[in-house]
Amino acid sequence: MLWLKAFHIVFMVTWFAGLFYLPRLFMYHAAATDAPSIERFQTMEKRLFGIMTIGATLTLLFGISLLIVVPGFRQAGWLHAKLLLVLLLIGYHAWCYRLMGDLRAGRKRSSTWYRVFNEAPSVLLIAIVILVVVKPF
């Protein structure tokens, strides 16, 4: 179980690194005006999205493995809340994919919008860590 938990955490960190940085790239991409910069940001976004998708997939795989190995977790209220937040993260991940396509098509939002959008994973991470460590219910 400890190996599964360790790899779950390692890939969760990988996933969150992408969730934190990709919207920052969107902000810079939206501000870019020259073709070489726009092309560079598109390449960076595509590569980072690939890496963070691998991190997300392996996070989910190891998380599901933990639920199989330790079925008692499935009865815990804190885990149900955590899984709900993970579903929100998956939705955020998919939204990032859509925003990446929008930028590629020339549809941009303001830098301020991307800054605010960038805060969601931080809030979710704090809530998830508190649920897992404190287990309030």
C-alpha positions in Angstrom: 0.0 0.0 0.0 2.8 2.5 0.8 4.3 2.1 -2.7 0.9 2.8 -4.2 0.5 5.8 -2.0 4.0 7.1 -2.8 3.4 6.9 -6.6 -0.1 8.4 -6.2 1.5 11.4 -4.5 4.4 11.6 -7.0 2.1 11.7 -10.0 -0.3 14.1 -8.2 2.6 16.5 -7.9 3.3 16.2 -11.6 -0.3 16.8 -12.5 -0.6 19.8 -10.2 2.7 21.3 -11.6 1.0 21.3 -15.0 -2.3 22.7 -13.6 -0.4 25.5 -12.0 1.8 26.4 -14.9 -0.4 25.9 -18.0 -2.8 28.8 -17.2 0.3 31.0 -16.7 1.4 30.0 -20.2 -2.1 30.9 -21.4 -1.7 34.4 -19.9 1.6 34.9 -21.7 0.2 33.5 -24.9 -2.8 35.8 -24.8 -0.4 38.8 -24.4 1.9 37.7 -27.3 1.5 39.5 -30.6 4.3 38.2 -32.8 4.0 34.9 -34.7 7.2 33.3 -33.3 6.1 33.9 -29.7 2.6 32.6 -30.4 4.0 29.4 -32.0 6.4 28.9 -29.1 3.6 29.2 -26.6 1.4 26.7 -28.6 4.3 24.2 -28.5 4.9 24.7 -24.8 1.2 24.4 -24.0 0.9 21.2 -26.0 3.9 19.5 -24.5 3.0 20.6 -20.9 -0.6 19.4 -21.4 0.7 16.0 -22.5 2.9 15.7 -19.4 0.2 16.8 -17.1 -2.3 14.3 -18.7 0.2 11.5 -18.0 0.4 12.7 -14.4 -3.4 12.9 -14.1 -3.8 9.4 -15.6 -1.2 7.8 -13.3 -2.6 9.7 -10.3 -6.0 8.3 -11.0 -4.6 4.8 -11.6 -2.7 4.7 -8.4 -5.6 6.3 -6.5 -8.0 3.6 -7.8 -5.4 1.0 -6.9 -5.3 2.3 -3.3 -9.1 2.0 -3.2 -8.9 -1.7 -4.3 -6.1 -2.5 -1.9 -7.7 -0.7 1.1 -11.4 -1.0 0.6 -12.1 0.5 4.0 -11.3 3.9 2.5 -14.5 3.7 0.5 -16.5 4.1 3.6 -14.8 7.4 4.7 -16.7 10.6 4.4 -13.5 12.6 3.8 -12.7 10.3 0.8 -16.1 11.0 -0.8 -15.4 14.8 -0.5 -11.9 14.3 -1.9 -13.3 12.4 -4.9 -15.8 15.1 -5.6 -12.9 17.6 -5.6 -10.9 15.3 -7.9 -13.8 15.3 -10.3 -13.6 19.1 -10.3 -9.9 18.9 -11.1 -10.7 16.6 -14.0 -13.2 19.2 -15.2 -10.6 21.9 -14.8 -8.1 19.8 -16.7 -10.6 19.4 -19.6 -11.3 23.1 -19.5 -7.6 23.8 -19.9 -7.7 21.6 -23.0 -10.5 23.7 -24.4 -8.7 27.0 -23.6 -5.6 25.7 -25.3 -7.8 25.1 -28.4 -9.3 28.5 -28.1 -5.9 30.2 -28.0 -4.7 28.1 -31.0 -7.8 29.4 -32.9 -7.1 33.0 -31.9 -9.8 33.3 -29.3 -8.3 35.0 -26.3 -9.4 36.1 -22.9 -7.8 38.9 -20.8 -4.6 38.3 -18.8 -6.7 39.0 -15.7 -9.1 36.3 -16.5 -6.3 33.8 -16.9 -4.8 34.9 -13.5 -8.0 34.3 -11.7 -8.5 31.0 -13.6 -5.0 30.0 -12.4 -6.1 30.1 -8.7 -8.6 27.3 -8.8 -6.1 24.4 -8.6 -4.6 26.0 -5.5 -7.9 26.1 -3.7 -8.6 22.5 -4.7 -5.2 21.4 -3.6 -5.5 23.0 -0.2 -8.9 21.4 0.3 -7.8 17.9 -0.8 -4.7 18.0 1.4 -6.7 19.0 4.4 -9.3 16.3 3.8 -6.6 13.6 3.4 -4.4 14.6 6.4 -7.0 15.9 8.9 -9.8 13.5 7.9 -12.5 15.9 9.4 -15.3 13.4 8.8 
